[in-house]
Amino acid sequence: MKIAIIGTGNVGGALATRWAKAGHQIVLGTRDVNNFQDQHLLNNDNTTLHTIAECSKEAEVILIAAVPQATQEIATQIQANTKGKIIIDAMNSVRTKPEGFSNSFEALKHYLPEAEIVKCFNSTGFENMTNPIYHGEGIDMFMAGTAVKGKEIAKQLALDAGFSTCWDFGGDDKAQLLEYFALSWINLAIMQGHGRDMAFKLIKR
């Protein structure tokens, strides 16, 4: 699968590496290809660098892991290439929000109405994306949105990244709940001092 990643910091970089190792073709998107700050990601197999507009045109799936306040700017650059494509929103509006919206998912739905948008890969720290294995078993990932195809792809990509499964939180109205869930991880890991090497796993009797 050809996956564009816009926002190549901790989360985007970790997923780029995991998916490249899984055999996917990764197209990284950046504002300025001549001043790309995450050159180490280009050492991954099957990974190339493009402008944001170019990477969205090339890819089948677009993961956005940027800061929420950049949502409108990114959407403007990729909107011509998003009809029918899957967009995975991996952002969290904990500290900042897209102007005029409660969260990045709501903003993306507004700016990119022809895309299939799903919320995923936002609910844990990047360390758990770099290595999602605890005691020999993958931890869980979570997703939300009404895009059926988007969820199918997000679930497969979660498995390809090493997660055990990807639980469905529900439709578009649950995207905000998934952000609160991310805040729960942040609260336990950082505010309550349990450390970033912790994760969630759903257990059934």
Backbone as a printed PyTorch tensor [residue, N CA C, xyz], in Angstrom:
tensor([[[  0.8480,  -1.1870,   0.0000],
         [  0.0000,   0.0000,   0.0000],
         [  0.8890,   1.2440,   0.0000]],

        [[  0.4780,   2.2620,  -0.7060],
         [  1.2430,   3.5080,  -0.7380],
         [  0.6150,   4.4880,   0.2570]],

        [[  1.3870,   4.8580,   1.2780],
         [  0.8880,   5.6610,   2.3910],
         [  1.6380,   6.9790,   2.4670]],

        [[  0.8910,   8.0800,   2.4110],
         [  1.4780,   9.3990,   2.6300],
         [  1.4310,   9.7120,   4.1160]],

        [[  2.5130,  10.2810,   4.6360],
         [  2.5630,  10.6940,   6.0270],
         [  2.9010,  12.1750,   6.0690]],

        [[  1.9680,  12.9540,   6.5840],
         [  2.1530,  14.3940,   6.7250],
         [  2.2850,  14.6850,   8.2140]],

        [[  3.4670,  15.1510,   8.5860],
         [  3.8070,  15.3040,   9.9910],
         [  4.7250,  14.1580,  10.3670]],

        [[  6.0440,  14.3810,  10.2540],
         [  7.0120,  13.2890,  10.4020],
         [  7.7700,  13.3870,  11.7190]],

        [[  7.1110,  13.9160,  12.7510],
         [  7.7190,  13.9620,  14.0740],
         [  7.6720,  12.5990,  14.7350]],

        [[  7.4570,  12.5950,  16.0450],
         [  7.5300,  11.3360,  16.7960],
         [  6.5400,  10.2790,  16.3130]],

        [[  5.2610,  10.6410,  16.2240],
         [  4.2290,   9.6770,  15.8400],
         [  4.3490,   9.3070,  14.3650]],

        [[  4.3820,  10.3110,  13.5020],
         [  4.4920,  10.0430,  12.0770],
         [  5.7510,   9.2830,  11.7230]],

        [[  6.8560,   9.6390,  12.3780],
         [  8.1200,   8.9640,  12.1080],
         [  8.1080,   7.5080,  12.5480]],

        [[  7.5210,   7.2530,  13.7190],
         [  7.4480,   5.8780,  14.2150],
         [  6.6130,   5.0060,  13.2900]],

        [[  5.4720,   5.5260,  12.8510],
         [  4.6020,   4.7560,  11.9590],
         [  5.2260,   4.5870,  10.5760]],

        [[  5.9160,   5.6140,  10.1070],
         [  6.6090,   5.4960,   8.8200],
         [  7.6010,   4.3400,   8.8540]],

        [[  8.3280,   4.2310,   9.9460],
         [  9.3240,   3.1770,  10.0810],
         [  8.6750,   1.7990,  10.1900]],

        [[  7.6370,   1.6940,  11.0130],
         [  6.9600,   0.3980,  11.1780],
         [  6.3440,  -0.0710,   9.8640]],

        [[  5.6740,   0.8390,   9.1620],
         [  5.0060,   0.4520,   7.9210],
         [  5.9890,   0.1650,   6.8020]],

        [[  7.1000,   0.8930,   6.7680],
         [  8.1250,   0.5960,   5.7580],
         [  8.6830,  -0.8070,   5.9850]],

        [[  8.9060,  -1.1660,   7.2480],
         [  9.4060,  -2.5060,   7.5600],
         [  8.3900,  -3.5810,   7.1940]],

        [[  7.1000,  -3.2070,   7.2380],
         [  6.0440,  -4.1630,   6.8930],
         [  5.8600,  -4.3010,   5.3800]],

        [[  6.6000,  -3.4990,   4.6130],
         [  6.5600,  -3.6230,   3.1560],
         [  5.7310,  -2.5890,   2.4300]],

        [[  5.1690,  -1.6220,   3.1530],
         [  4.3870,  -0.5720,   2.5060],
         [  5.3180,   0.4670,   1.8770]],

        [[  4.8070,   1.1610,   0.8800],
         [  5.5590,   2.2330,   0.2450],
         [  5.1860,   3.5370,   0.9400]],

        [[  6.1640,   4.2270,   1.4960],
         [  5.9250,   5.4200,   2.3020],
         [  6.3500,   6.6650,   1.5300]],

        [[  5.4200,   7.6290,   1.4200],
         [  5.7400,   8.9150,   0.8000],
         [  5.5670,   9.9890,   1.8690]],

        [[  6.6610,  10.5630,   2.2940],
         [  6.6470,  11.5750,   3.3360],
         [  6.3330,  12.9320,   2.7360]],

        [[  5.4820,  13.7000,   3.4050],
         [  5.1260,  15.0260,   2.9240],
         [  5.7150,  16.1120,   3.8080]],

        [[  6.3220,  17.1260,   3.1950],
         [  6.9150,  18.2170,   3.9490],
         [  6.7040,  19.5350,   3.2190]],

        [[  6.7430,  20.6150,   3.9520],
         [  6.5810,  21.9430,   3.3430],
         [  7.7490,  22.2860,   2.4290]],

        [[  8.9550,  21.8980,   2.8600],
         [ 10.1630,  22.2860,   2.1330],
         [ 11.0840,  21.0750,   2.0260]],

        [[ 11.1340,  20.4660,   0.8620],
         [ 11.9410,  19.2530,   0.6890],
         [ 13.4340,  19.5330,   0.8360]],

        [[ 13.8440,  20.7800,   0.6550],
         [ 15.2660,  21.1210,   0.7540],
         [ 15.7240,  21.3260,   2.1870]],

        [[ 14.7770,  21.4510,   3.1100],
         [ 15.1210,  21.6550,   4.5170],
         [ 14.3680,  20.6660,   5.4050]],

        [[ 14.3240,  19.4260,   4.9680],
         [ 13.6160,  18.3850,   5.7040],
         [ 14.4000,  18.0190,   6.9620]],

        [[ 13.7370,  18.0590,   8.1020],
         [ 14.4240,  17.8850,   9.3790],
         [ 14.5750,  16.4210,   9.8100]],

        [[ 13.8290,  15.5160,   9.2000],
         [ 13.8330,  14.1240,   9.6520],
         [ 14.4630,  13.2070,   8.6160]],

        [[ 15.6820,  13.5560,   8.2110],
         [ 16.3790,  12.8260,   7.1500],
         [ 16.5720,  11.3460,   7.4660]],

        [[ 16.6440,  10.9940,   8.7580],
         [ 16.8720,   9.5910,   9.1270],
         [ 15.7580,   8.6790,   8.6200]],

        [[ 14.5490,   9.2540,   8.4200],
         [ 13.4370,   8.4350,   7.9390],
         [ 13.6520,   7.9710,   6.5040]],

        [[ 14.4810,   8.6820,   5.7750],
         [ 14.7550,   8.3080,   4.3950],
         [ 15.6830,   7.0930,   4.3150]],

        [[ 16.2310,   6.6760,   5.4570],
         [ 17.0260,   5.4510,   5.4990],
         [ 16.1390,   4.2100,   5.5280]],

        [[ 14.8420,   4.4080,   5.7800],
         [ 13.9010,   3.2890,   5.7460],
         [ 13.7230,   2.7940,   4.3160]],

        [[ 13.4690,   1.5070,   4.1690],
         [ 13.1630,   0.9570,   2.8500],
         [ 11.8730,   1.5790,   2.3170]],

        [[ 11.7570,   1.6520,   1.0050],
         [ 10.5020,   2.0540,   0.3430],
         [ 10.0030,   3.4270,   0.7880]],

        [[ 10.9050,   4.3520,   1.0940],
         [ 10.5020,   5.6640,   1.6180],
         [ 11.0720,   6.7790,   0.7600]],

        [[ 10.1950,   7.7070,   0.3440],
         [ 10.6260,   8.8470,  -0.4640],
         [ 10.0480,  10.1340,   0.1120]],

        [[ 10.6000,  11.2570,  -0.3080],
         [ 10.2090,  12.5670,   0.2060],
         [  9.5820,  13.4040,  -0.8940]],

        [[  8.4720,  14.0960,  -0.5530],
         [  7.7370,  14.9120,  -1.5150],
         [  7.1760,  16.1480,  -0.8090]],

        [[  6.6560,  17.0650,  -1.5970],
         [  5.8850,  18.1500,  -0.9940],
         [  4.5700,  17.5650,  -0.4870]],

        [[  3.8740,  18.3340,   0.3350],
         [  2.6060,  17.8550,   0.8870],
         [  1.6050,  17.5740,  -0.2230]],

        [[  1.5080,  18.4560,  -1.1830],
         [  0.5700,  18.2570,  -2.2910],
         [  0.9400,  17.0250,  -3.1100]],

        [[  2.2330,  16.8540,  -3.3960],
         [  2.6850,  15.7250,  -4.2060],
         [  2.4400,  14.3940,  -3.5060]],

        [[  2.7020,  14.3450,  -2.2180],
         [  2.5510,  13.0630,  -1.5150],
         [  1.0840,  12.6540,  -1.4640]],

        [[  0.1830,  13.6210,  -1.3390],
         [ -1.2420,  13.2910,  -1.2940],
         [ -1.7350,  12.7790,  -2.6440]],

        [[ -1.1210,  13.2570,  -3.7060],
         [ -1.4840,  12.8070,  -5.0430],
         [ -1.0040,  11.3850,  -5.2880]],

        [[  0.1630,  11.0550,  -4.7580],
         [  0.7760,   9.7480,  -4.9800],
         [  0.0960,   8.6390,  -4.1910]],

        [[ -0.4090,   8.9670,  -2.9890],
         [ -0.7830,   7.9270,  -2.0270],
         [ -2.2230,   7.4420,  -2.1520]],

        [[ -2.4420,   6.2320,  -1.6370],
         [ -3.7860,   5.6720,  -1.4890],
         [ -4.3870,   6.0670,  -0.1420]],

        [[ -3.5190,   6.1550,   0.8710],
         [ -3.9140,   6.4860,   2.2340],
         [ -3.0560,   7.6480,   2.7090]],

        [[ -3.6700,   8.5850,   3.4380],
         [ -2.9370,   9.7530,   3.9420],
         [ -3.0790,   9.7960,   5.4520]],

        [[ -1.9720,   9.6780,   6.1650],
         [ -1.9600,   9.8430,   7.6090],
         [ -1.5070,  11.2560,   7.9390]],

        [[ -2.2880,  11.9620,   8.7600],
         [ -1.9110,  13.3080,   9.1780],
         [ -1.5860,  13.2740,  10.6660]],

        [[ -0.3340,  13.5620,  10.9900],
         [  0.1370,  13.5380,  12.3750],
         [  0.8180,  14.8580,  12.7150]],

        [[  0.2500,  15.9310,  12.2300],
         [  0.7920,  17.2660,  12.4450],
         [  0.1550,  17.9010,  13.6830]],

        [[  0.4490,  19.1860,  13.9190],
         [ -0.2000,  19.8940,  15.0210],
         [ -1.6010,  20.3130,  14.5650]],

        [[ -2.5990,  20.2820,  15.4360],
         [ -3.9820,  20.5630,  15.0330],
         [ -4.1780,  21.9240,  14.3770]],

        [[ -3.4250,  22.9240,  14.8100],
         [ -3.6170,  24.2600,  14.2380],
         [ -3.1700,  24.3460,  12.7800]],

        [[ -2.4890,  23.3150,  12.2860],
         [ -2.0780,  23.2860,  10.8750],
         [ -3.0960,  22.5740,   9.9960]],

        [[ -4.2120,  22.1450,  10.5680],
         [ -5.1810,  21.3270,   9.8320],
         [ -5.6910,  22.0220,   8.5770]],

        [[ -6.1030,  23.2680,   8.6940],
         [ -6.6480,  23.9680,   7.5300],
         [ -5.5880,  24.1290,   6.4440]],

        [[ -4.3780,  24.4950,   6.8250],
         [ -3.2990,  24.6730,   5.8490],
         [ -3.0200,  23.3730,   5.1080]],

        [[ -2.9600,  22.2750,   5.8280],
         [ -2.7140,  20.9740,   5.2000],
         [ -3.8750,  20.5960,   4.2930]],

        [[ -5.0920,  20.7750,   4.7890],
         [ -6.2760,  20.4310,   3.9920],
         [ -6.3060,  21.2080,   2.6820]],

        [[ -5.9230,  22.4670,   2.7230],
         [ -5.9010,  23.3000,   1.5150],
         [ -4.9290,  22.7430,   0.4920]],

        [[ -3.7920,  22.2350,   0.9650],
         [ -2.7590,  21.7300,   0.0530],
         [ -3.1060,  20.3710,  -0.5460]],

        [[ -3.9280,  19.5880,   0.1510],
         [ -4.1910,  18.2360,  -0.3370],
         [ -5.5970,  18.0340,  -0.8860]],

        [[ -6.4690,  19.0320,  -0.7420],
         [ -7.8930,  18.8130,  -1.0450],
         [ -8.1570,  18.3830,  -2.4790]],

        [[ -7.3240,  18.7980,  -3.4140],
         [ -7.5270,  18.4100,  -4.8130],
         [ -7.2520,  16.9280,  -5.0480]],

        [[ -6.5940,  16.2810,  -4.0910],
         [ -6.1740,  14.8860,  -4.2780],
         [ -6.8180,  13.9270,  -3.2780]],

        [[ -7.9430,  14.3190,  -2.6730],
         [ -8.4870,  13.4990,  -1.5910],
         [ -9.8330,  12.8440,  -1.8970]],

        [[-10.3880,  13.0490,  -3.0600],
         [-11.6910,  12.4660,  -3.3640],
         [-11.6280,  10.9410,  -3.2860]],

        [[-12.4280,  10.3630,  -2.4050],
         [-12.4850,   8.9270,  -2.2560],
         [-11.3100,   8.3000,  -1.5400]],

        [[-10.3390,   9.1200,  -1.1400],
         [ -9.1590,   8.5730,  -0.4650],
         [ -9.3920,   8.4750,   1.0400]],

        [[ -8.6010,   7.6260,   1.6750],
         [ -8.6970,   7.4340,   3.1160],
         [ -7.7100,   8.3570,   3.7960]],

        [[ -8.2120,   9.1210,   4.7510],
         [ -7.3710,   9.9950,   5.5510],
         [ -7.4600,   9.5370,   7.0000]],

        [[ -6.3250,   9.2960,   7.6010],
         [ -6.2690,   8.9010,   8.9980],
         [ -5.8100,  10.0990,   9.8200]],

        [[ -6.6680,  10.5230,  10.7240],
         [ -6.3620,  11.6530,  11.6040],
         [ -5.7170,  11.1120,  12.8740]],

        [[ -4.4140,  11.3810,  13.0390],
         [ -3.6800,  10.9120,  14.2160],
         [ -3.3580,  12.0530,  15.1700]],

        [[ -4.0720,  13.1600,  15.0300],
         [ -3.7910,  14.3390,  15.8500],
         [ -4.6650,  14.3700,  17.1000]],

        [[ -4.2180,  15.1430,  18.0960],
         [ -4.9850,  15.3610,  19.3140],
         [ -5.0410,  16.8510,  19.6310]],

        [[ -6.2390,  17.3350,  19.9150],
         [ -6.4230,  18.7570,  20.2210],
         [ -6.4320,  18.9740,  21.7340]],

        [[ -5.3720,  18.5010,  22.3750],
         [ -5.2770,  18.6120,  23.8290],
         [ -4.8510,  20.0140,  24.2370]],

        [[ -3.7980,  20.5140,  23.6110],
         [ -3.3000,  21.8520,  23.9530],
         [ -3.8170,  22.9220,  22.9970]],

        [[ -3.9230,  22.5900,  21.7200],
         [ -4.3860,  23.5520,  20.7230],
         [ -5.4480,  22.9060,  19.8480]],

        [[ -6.2780,  23.7420,  19.2340],
         [ -7.3590,  23.2660,  18.3760],
         [ -7.2880,  23.9820,  17.0270]],

        [[ -7.8370,  23.3700,  15.9790],
         [ -7.9760,  24.0910,  14.7110],
         [ -8.9400,  25.2570,  14.9210]],

        [[ -8.6250,  26.3770,  14.3670],
         [ -9.4600,  27.5620,  14.5830],
         [-10.9010,  27.3050,  14.1230]],

        [[-11.8410,  27.5120,  15.0260],
         [-13.2500,  27.3660,  14.7040],
         [-13.8110,  25.9680,  14.8950]],

        [[-12.9750,  25.0100,  15.3680],
         [-13.4260,  23.6360,  15.5090],
         [-13.0070,  23.0720,  16.8620]],

        [[-13.7350,  22.0550,  17.3090],
         [-13.4360,  21.4330,  18.5930],
         [-12.2160,  20.5150,  18.5210]],

        [[-11.9760,  19.9450,  17.3370],
         [-10.8490,  19.0300,  17.1800],
         [-10.4800,  18.9010,  15.7130]],

        [[ -9.3800,  18.2300,  15.4440],
         [ -8.8790,  18.0960,  14.0740],
         [ -9.7890,  17.2430,  13.2050]],

        [[-10.4180,  16.2320,  13.7850],
         [-11.3150,  15.3700,  13.0130],
         [-12.4870,  16.1880,  12.4650]],

        [[-13.0760,  16.9880,  13.3100],
         [-14.1920,  17.8460,  12.8910],
         [-13.7640,  18.7910,  11.7840]],

        [[-12.5570,  19.3370,  11.9050],
         [-12.0460,  20.2590,  10.8820],
         [-11.7920,  19.5330,   9.5620]],

        [[-11.2080,  18.3520,   9.6180],
         [-10.9420,  17.5970,   8.3870],
         [-12.2330,  17.2110,   7.6850]],

        [[-13.2520,  16.8370,   8.4510],
         [-14.5520,  16.5030,   7.8570],
         [-15.1300,  17.7070,   7.1270]],

        [[-14.8940,  18.8800,   7.6670],
         [-15.4100,  20.1110,   7.0470],
         [-14.6270,  20.4670,   5.7780]],

        [[-13.3080,  20.4320,   5.8670],
         [-12.4700,  20.8920,   4.7600],
         [-12.3280,  19.8580,   3.6360]],

        [[-12.4850,  18.5730,   3.9740],
         [-12.2740,  17.5060,   2.9870],
         [-13.4900,  16.5930,   2.9300]],

        [[-14.6290,  17.1100,   2.4700],
         [-15.8820,  16.3470,   2.5220],
         [-15.9260,  15.1350,   1.5980]],

        [[-15.0390,  15.0780,   0.6160],
         [-15.0590,  13.9520,  -0.3320],
         [-14.1230,  12.8170,   0.0830]],

        [[-13.4360,  12.9860,   1.1920],
         [-12.5110,  11.9510,   1.6640],
         [-13.1910,  11.0500,   2.6880]],

        [[-12.6340,   9.8550,   2.8710],
         [-13.0910,   8.9380,   3.9130],
         [-12.1410,   9.0900,   5.1050]],

        [[-12.6460,   9.6970,   6.1700],
         [-11.7770,  10.0850,   7.2870],
         [-12.0350,   9.2080,   8.4990]],

        [[-10.9530,   8.7550,   9.1070],
         [-11.0450,   7.9250,  10.3100],
         [-10.0400,   8.4360,  11.3380]],

        [[-10.4340,   8.4120,  12.5960],
         [ -9.5440,   8.7910,  13.6890],
         [ -8.8270,   7.5430,  14.1830]],

        [[ -7.4930,   7.5780,  14.2250],
         [ -6.7430,   6.4100,  14.6720],
         [ -5.2920,   6.8240,  14.9470]],

        [[ -4.5740,   6.0090,  15.6830],
         [ -3.1620,   6.2350,  16.0040],
         [ -2.9430,   7.5230,  16.7900]],

        [[ -3.9220,   7.8890,  17.6090],
         [ -3.7990,   9.0970,  18.4250],
         [ -3.8260,   8.7980,  19.9160]],

        [[ -4.0740,   7.5340,  20.2990],
         [ -4.4570,   7.2470,  21.6790],
         [ -3.3290,   6.7820,  22.5850]],

        [[ -2.0920,   6.7990,  22.0970],
         [ -0.9700,   6.3810,  22.9270],
         [  0.2840,   7.1300,  22.5070]],

        [[  1.3460,   7.0040,  23.3000],
         [  2.5800,   7.7150,  22.9950],
         [  3.3580,   7.0980,  21.8570]],

        [[  4.2490,   7.8800,  21.2800],
         [  4.9970,   7.4000,  20.1150],
         [  5.8940,   6.2150,  20.4730]],

        [[  6.3060,   6.1140,  21.7410],
         [  7.1260,   4.9740,  22.1420],
         [  6.3860,   3.6600,  21.9030]],

        [[  5.0730,   3.6870,  22.0880],
         [  4.2700,   2.4810,  21.8810],
         [  4.0090,   2.2070,  20.4070]],

        [[  4.2610,   3.1820,  19.5700],
         [  4.1800,   2.9520,  18.1310],
         [  5.5310,   2.4550,  17.6040]],

        [[  6.5900,   2.9470,  18.2270],
         [  7.9200,   2.4460,  17.8810],
         [  8.0450,   0.9780,  18.2500]],

        [[  7.4980,   0.6160,  19.4170],
         [  7.5230,  -0.7810,  19.8670],
         [  6.2370,  -1.0850,  20.6200]],

        [[  5.2350,  -1.6610,  19.9410],
         [  3.9460,  -1.9410,  20.5800],
         [  3.8710,  -3.2940,  21.2790]],

        [[  5.0070,  -3.9430,  21.5000],
         [  5.0140,  -5.2810,  22.0930],
         [  5.3280,  -5.1980,  23.5920]],

        [[  4.4270,  -5.7560,  24.4020],
         [  4.6100,  -5.8510,  25.8440],
         [  4.5300,  -7.3270,  26.2370]],

        [[  5.5680,  -7.8280,  26.8730],
         [  5.5810,  -9.2130,  27.3510],
         [  5.1850, -10.2040,  26.2420]],

        [[  5.7080,  -9.9250,  25.0450],
         [  5.4990, -10.8340,  23.9320],
         [  4.1890, -10.6810,  23.1860]],

        [[  3.3950,  -9.6890,  23.5520],
         [  2.0810,  -9.5070,  22.9210],
         [  1.8700,  -8.0490,  22.5350]],

        [[  1.2240,  -7.8440,  21.3770],
         [  0.9460,  -6.4840,  20.9250],
         [ -0.1240,  -5.8150,  21.7810]],

        [[  0.0260,  -4.5300,  22.0170],
         [ -0.9930,  -3.7570,  22.7120],
         [ -2.1180,  -3.4170,  21.7340]],

        [[ -3.1530,  -2.7410,  22.2150],
         [ -4.3150,  -2.4330,  21.3790],
         [ -4.2680,  -1.0180,  20.8290]],

        [[ -4.8940,  -0.8500,  19.6680],
         [ -5.1110,   0.4660,  19.0710],
         [ -6.6210,   0.6680,  18.9680]],

        [[ -7.0390,   1.9160,  18.7330],
         [ -8.4570,   2.2670,  18.7330],
         [ -8.7450,   3.2300,  17.5850]],

        [[ -9.9890,   3.1910,  17.0730],
         [-10.3520,   4.0410,  15.9360],
         [-11.7930,   4.4990,  16.0700]],

        [[-12.1310,   5.5610,  15.3270],
         [-13.5030,   6.0670,  15.3110],
         [-13.7820,   6.7180,  13.9630]],

        [[-15.0650,   6.7200,  13.5720],
         [-15.4830,   7.3380,  12.3170],
         [-16.5360,   6.4960,  11.6200]],

        [[-17.2140,   7.1010,  10.6550],
         [-18.2500,   6.3800,   9.9150],
         [-17.7430,   5.7820,   8.6090]],

        [[-16.5040,   6.0750,   8.2380],
         [-15.9410,   5.5830,   6.9760],
         [-15.6050,   4.0960,   7.1080]],

        [[-16.4440,   3.2460,   6.5400],
         [-16.2690,   1.7950,   6.6800],
         [-14.9440,   1.3400,   6.0650]],

        [[-14.6860,   1.7820,   4.8550],
         [-13.4350,   1.3980,   4.1900],
         [-12.2350,   1.9490,   4.9520]],

        [[-12.3820,   3.1760,   5.4390],
         [-11.3040,   3.7920,   6.2040],
         [-10.9520,   2.9820,   7.4340]],

        [[-11.9810,   2.4690,   8.1110],
         [-11.7450,   1.6570,   9.3030],
         [-11.0850,   0.3260,   8.9480]],

        [[-11.4800,  -0.2590,   7.8510],
         [-10.8630,  -1.5210,   7.4350],
         [ -9.3650,  -1.3320,   7.2100]],

        [[ -9.0180,  -0.2320,   6.5390],
         [ -7.6080,   0.0480,   6.2560],
         [ -6.8600,   0.3930,   7.5370]],

        [[ -7.4700,   1.2230,   8.3980],
         [ -6.8210,   1.5940,   9.6550],
         [ -6.5400,   0.3610,  10.5040]],

        [[ -7.4940,  -0.5500,  10.5560],
         [ -7.3070,  -1.7740,  11.3340],
         [ -6.1540,  -2.6020,  10.7770]],

        [[ -6.1110,  -2.7390,   9.4510],
         [ -5.0270,  -3.5120,   8.8470],
         [ -3.6710,  -2.8630,   9.1060]],

        [[ -3.6250,  -1.5360,   9.0150],
         [ -2.3620,  -0.8360,   9.2570],
         [ -1.9390,  -0.9370,  10.7120]],

        [[ -2.9100,  -0.9930,  11.6190],
         [ -2.5780,  -1.1940,  13.0330],
         [ -1.9210,  -2.5640,  13.2240]],

        [[ -2.4890,  -3.5760,  12.5940],
         [ -1.8990,  -4.9190,  12.6770],
         [ -0.5140,  -4.9380,  12.0440]],

        [[ -0.3660,  -4.2520,  10.9110],
         [  0.9200,  -4.2130,  10.2210],
         [  1.9830,  -3.5070,  11.0620]],

        [[  1.5510,  -2.5800,  11.9270],
         [  2.4810,  -1.8560,  12.7940],
         [  2.8280,  -2.6440,  14.0510]],

        [[  2.1580,  -3.7810,  14.2620],
         [  2.4810,  -4.6290,  15.3890],
         [  1.4870,  -4.6190,  16.5260]],

        [[  0.3770,  -3.8790,  16.3840],
         [ -0.6520,  -3.8720,  17.4160],
         [ -1.4450,  -5.1790,  17.3680]],

        [[ -2.0130,  -5.5520,  18.5090],
         [ -2.7470,  -6.8120,  18.5910],
         [ -4.0620,  -6.7430,  17.8280]],

        [[ -4.8030,  -5.6560,  18.0260],
         [ -6.0490,  -5.4260,  17.3040],
         [ -6.3380,  -3.9350,  17.3260]],

        [[ -7.3990,  -3.5520,  16.6390],
         [ -7.7940,  -2.1410,  16.6010],
         [ -9.2860,  -2.0800,  16.8940]],

        [[ -9.6310,  -1.6240,  18.0960],
         [-11.0190,  -1.6170,  18.5430],
         [-11.7720,  -0.4150,  17.9940]],

        [[-13.0150,  -0.6490,  17.6170],
         [-13.8690,   0.3750,  17.0120],
         [-14.6230,   1.1260,  18.1120]],

        [[-14.3460,   2.4180,  18.2560],
         [-15.0190,   3.2590,  19.2430],
         [-16.4030,   3.6890,  18.7860]],

        [[-16.6950,   3.5970,  17.4780],
         [-17.9810,   4.0380,  16.9560],
         [-17.8150,   5.0250,  15.8180]],

        [[-18.8770,   5.8010,  15.5470],
         [-18.9130,   6.6980,  14.4010],
         [-18.2070,   8.0210,  14.6030]],

        [[-18.5220,   8.9700,  13.7310],
         [-17.8870,  10.2850,  13.7820],
         [-18.0740,  10.9540,  15.1450]],

        [[-19.2190,  10.7020,  15.7740],
         [-19.5030,  11.3470,  17.0580],
         [-18.6060,  10.8380,  18.1790]],

        [[-17.8520,   9.7680,  17.9260],
         [-16.9560,   9.2230,  18.9440],
         [-15.5090,   9.6660,  18.7610]],

        [[-15.2410,  10.4910,  17.7490],
         [-13.8710,  10.9680,  17.5370],
         [-13.4010,  11.8060,  18.7200]],

        [[-14.2900,  12.6420,  19.2450],
         [-13.9340,  13.4500,  20.4070],
         [-13.6750,  12.5630,  21.6220]],

        [[-14.4760,  11.5070,  21.7710],
         [-14.2710,  10.5700,  22.8700],
         [-12.9080,   9.8970,  22.7720]],

        [[-12.4780,   9.6060,  21.5580],
         [-11.1700,   8.9910,  21.3610],
         [-10.0480,   9.9580,  21.7430]],

        [[-10.2870,  11.2600,  21.5520],
         [ -9.3060,  12.2420,  22.0080],
         [ -9.2560,  12.2820,  23.5370]],

        [[-10.4100,  12.1790,  24.1830],
         [-10.4270,  12.1150,  25.6400],
         [ -9.7010,  10.8600,  26.1320]],

        [[ -9.8470,   9.7810,  25.3780],
         [ -9.1570,   8.5400,  25.7220],
         [ -7.6470,   8.7490,  25.6490]],

        [[ -7.2020,   9.4870,  24.6350],
         [ -5.7850,   9.8250,  24.5270],
         [ -5.3410,  10.6520,  25.7300]],

        [[ -6.2020,  11.5620,  26.1530],
         [ -5.8840,  12.3850,  27.3180],
         [ -5.7790,  11.5220,  28.5780]],

        [[ -6.5420,  10.4410,  28.6360],
         [ -6.4510,   9.5230,  29.7650],
         [ -5.0690,   8.8770,  29.8180]],

        [[ -4.5430,   8.4800,  28.6450],
         [ -3.1860,   7.9300,  28.6020],
         [ -2.1690,   8.9900,  29.0400]],

        [[ -2.3210,  10.2050,  28.5330],
         [ -1.4120,  11.2950,  28.8980],
         [ -1.4660,  11.5440,  30.4090]],

        [[ -2.6700,  11.5210,  30.9640],
         [ -2.8310,  11.7540,  32.3930],
         [ -2.0930,  10.6950,  33.2150]],

        [[ -2.3110,   9.4160,  32.8760],
         [ -1.6710,   8.3480,  33.6290],
         [ -0.1590,   8.3160,  33.4230]],

        [[  0.2580,   8.4240,  32.1620],
         [  1.6720,   8.2830,  31.8410],
         [  2.5100,   9.4550,  32.3460]],

        [[  1.9810,  10.6700,  32.1840],
         [  2.7910,  11.8580,  32.4540],
         [  2.3480,  12.5710,  33.7260]],

        [[  1.0740,  12.9590,  33.7900],
         [  0.6210,  13.7470,  34.9320],
         [  0.6470,  12.9510,  36.2370]],

        [[  0.3020,  11.6600,  36.1540],
         [  0.3030,  10.8220,  37.3500],
         [  1.6240,  10.0770,  37.5490]],

        [[  2.5460,  10.2650,  36.6190],
         [  3.9050,   9.7820,  36.8020],
         [  4.1580,   8.3000,  36.6020]],

        [[  3.2720,   7.6120,  35.8710],
         [  3.4890,   6.1870,  35.6530],
         [  4.5010,   5.8970,  34.5490]],

        [[  4.8770,   6.9160,  33.7980],
         [  5.8710,   6.7280,  32.7500],
         [  5.2520,   6.3890,  31.4120]],

        [[  6.0020,   6.6460,  30.3460],
         [  5.4690,   6.5000,  28.9950],
         [  5.4810,   5.0590,  28.4970]],

        [[  6.1290,   4.1670,  29.2240],
         [  6.1140,   2.7500,  28.8420],
         [  4.9130,   2.0640,  29.4850]],

        [[  3.7310,   2.5320,  29.1330],
         [  2.4860,   1.9330,  29.5780],
         [  1.4940,   2.0200,  28.4390]],

        [[  0.5150,   1.1200,  28.4170],
         [ -0.4260,   1.0780,  27.2960],
         [ -1.7320,   0.4400,  27.7420]],

        [[ -2.7510,   0.5620,  26.8890],
         [ -4.0650,   0.0000,  27.1610],
         [ -4.2730,  -1.2980,  26.3800]],

        [[ -4.9320,  -2.2430,  27.0390],
         [ -5.3100,  -3.4830,  26.3740],
         [ -6.6980,  -3.8780,  26.8800]],

        [[ -7.6240,  -4.0970,  25.9590],
         [ -8.9600,  -4.5140,  26.3220],
         [ -8.9740,  -6.0180,  26.5570]],

        [[ -9.5370,  -6.4080,  27.7020],
         [ -9.6010,  -7.8260,  28.0570],
         [-11.0550,  -8.2270,  28.2470]],

        [[-11.4460,  -9.3320,  27.6410],
         [-12.8130,  -9.8520,  27.7960],
         [-12.7860, -11.1580,  28.5890]],

        [[-13.8290, -11.3620,  29.3840],
         [-13.9430, -12.6100,  30.1430],
         [-14.4720, -13.7130,  29.2330]]])
